Amino acid sequence: MKPWMLLIMLMSSAAAVQADTYKWVDPDGRVHYSDHPPPPGVTKSEVKRLGDKPGDAPIPYVLQQAMKNFPVTLFVYDCGDGCSQARDLLVKRGVPHTSKDPTVPGMREELKKVTGGDEVAPVLQVGRRVLRGFEEEAWNAALDNAGYPKTALVPVTPVQAMPAAGEPQAVPEEQPAPESES
């Protein structure tokens, strides 16, 4: 096949992907889909542009299995380099996880339960395995053993856990009022 023919075929297939699709209901109540505009007089119609928005990337099977068998929870807050490196590692590897802030009272209790009373951060929970403090080698080994890929297969955004209804919220400490000068 000649290169210019291949180019024309590719361009025409790309144009088809970007085509408008029309949906309308005829007077008899039948729904029609077409790449041509509806006939005049149709009152109920919609235009859909295909290919203009990226869809949600499907989660690969290997990642689905790891998530099902070994869900990941990260107990972390703004605690410095260890917490930043912990977050970065999970994002770099594309590990879907729930992030919990141990400074929130309800989550502090959950952290204590997971760690056996320790109040440390960051803490990684992979299935039932709990790792205290950030040690990249140990964290990678735990994620590898759980079947998580070494590099991101799909982009992930951690789910930020919220305290359950009725749990106390973290309250910022009150600052003393400045003394007025007389």
C-alpha positions in Angstrom: 0.0 0.0 0.0 1.3 3.4 -0.9 2.1 5.7 2.1 -0.2 8.5 0.9 -3.2 6.1 0.8 -2.5 5.0 4.3 -2.4 8.7 5.4 -5.8 9.4 3.7 -7.4 6.3 5.4 -6.1 7.3 8.8 -7.3 10.9 8.4 -10.8 9.8 7.3 -11.1 7.4 10.3 -10.0 10.2 12.7 -12.7 12.4 11.2 -15.3 9.8 11.7 -14.4 9.5 15.3 -15.0 13.3 15.8 -18.3 13.2 14.0 -21.6 14.5 15.5 -24.3 11.9 16.3 -27.9 13.0 16.3 -30.7 11.5 18.3 -34.3 12.4 17.7 -37.8 11.1 18.2 -40.1 10.9 15.2 -43.8 11.7 15.4 -44.6 8.0 16.0 -42.4 8.0 19.1 -39.5 6.0 17.6 -36.0 7.0 18.6 -33.5 7.5 15.7 -29.7 7.8 15.8 -27.8 9.1 12.8 -24.8 11.0 11.7 -27.1 13.4 9.7 -29.2 16.1 11.3 -32.9 15.2 12.0 -35.5 16.1 9.3 -37.2 19.4 9.6 -40.1 19.6 12.0 -38.6 17.3 14.6 -39.0 18.9 18.0 -37.1 16.5 20.3 -33.5 16.1 19.2 -30.0 16.0 20.7 -26.5 16.3 19.3 -23.7 14.2 20.7 -20.1 14.9 19.8 -18.2 11.7 19.9 -14.5 11.6 20.7 -14.2 15.1 22.2 -13.9 13.9 25.8 -11.7 11.3 27.2 -13.6 8.5 28.8 -12.7 6.9 32.1 -9.8 4.6 31.6 -10.8 1.1 32.3 -8.9 -0.4 35.3 -6.7 -3.3 34.2 -7.6 -6.7 35.6 -4.3 -7.0 37.5 -5.1 -3.8 39.3 -8.7 -4.7 40.0 -7.5 -8.0 41.6 -5.0 -6.2 43.8 -7.5 -3.6 44.9 -10.1 -6.3 45.7 -7.7 -8.6 47.7 -5.4 -6.0 49.2 -7.0 -2.6 49.6 -4.6 0.2 50.4 -5.1 2.8 53.1 -2.6 5.6 53.8 -2.7 7.4 57.2 -0.9 10.7 56.4 -1.1 14.4 57.1 1.4 17.3 56.5 4.1 15.6 58.6 7.1 16.5 56.4 9.3 14.6 54.0 8.1 11.1 55.1 4.5 11.9 54.4 5.3 13.6 51.1 7.4 10.7 49.9 4.7 8.2 51.0 2.1 10.1 48.9 4.4 10.4 45.9 5.3 6.7 45.9 1.6 5.6 45.7 0.9 8.1 43.0 4.0 7.1 41.0 3.0 3.5 41.2 -0.6 4.3 40.4 -2.0 2.6 43.5 -5.6 3.5 44.2 -5.9 4.1 47.9 -7.9 5.8 50.7 -6.1 8.6 52.4 -7.0 9.2 56.1 -5.8 12.2 58.2 -4.9 11.0 61.7 -5.3 14.5 63.1 -9.0 14.1 62.8 -10.3 12.5 66.1 -12.3 9.6 64.6 -9.4 8.7 62.2 -6.9 9.0 65.1 -8.8 6.2 66.8 -8.8 4.2 63.7 -5.0 4.7 63.3 -4.5 3.5 66.9 -6.6 0.4 66.2 -4.7 -0.4 63.1 -1.3 0.1 64.7 -2.0 -1.3 68.1 -2.0 2.0 69.8 0.8 3.8 68.0 0.2 7.4 66.8 2.8 7.5 64.0 2.6 8.8 60.4 2.8 7.9 57.7 1.3 4.4 58.0 0.5 2.2 55.1 -2.0 -0.6 55.3 -2.0 -3.1 52.4 -4.7 -5.6 53.1 -4.0 -6.7 56.7 -0.3 -5.7 56.6 0.6 -2.5 58.4 3.8 -0.6 57.8 4.7 2.2 60.2 6.9 5.1 59.0 8.0 5.5 55.4 10.6 3.0 54.2 10.5 3.0 50.4 12.0 -0.5 50.1 9.5 -2.1 52.5 6.6 -0.2 51.1 7.5 -1.3 47.5 7.9 -4.9 48.7 4.4 -4.9 50.3 2.8 -3.4 47.2 4.7 -5.9 45.0 3.5 -8.9 47.1 -0.1 -7.6 46.9 0.2 -7.6 43.1 0.2 -3.8 42.5 2.1 -2.8 39.3 5.5 -1.1 39.7 4.4 1.8 37.5 1.0 3.5 37.0 -1.3 1.8 34.5 -4.0 4.4 34.9 -3.9 7.8 36.6 -5.2 7.6 40.2 -6.6 10.1 42.7 -6.6 9.0 46.3 -10.0 8.9 48.0 -9.9 11.3 51.0 -11.8 9.6 53.8 -14.2 11.8 55.8 -15.2 11.2 59.4 -18.4 9.4 59.9 -21.5 11.5 60.7 -21.6 12.3 64.4 -17.8 12.0 64.9 -16.1 15.1 66.2 -14.3 17.2 63.6 -10.8 18.6 64.1 -11.2 22.0 65.6 -8.4 24.6 65.0 -6.8 25.8 68.1 -7.9 29.2 69.2 -5.2 31.8 69.1 -5.2 34.3 72.0 -6.6 37.7 71.1 -3.9 40.3 70.7 -3.7 42.6 73.6 -4.8 46.1 72.9 -2.5 48.9 73.6 -3.9 51.8 75.7 
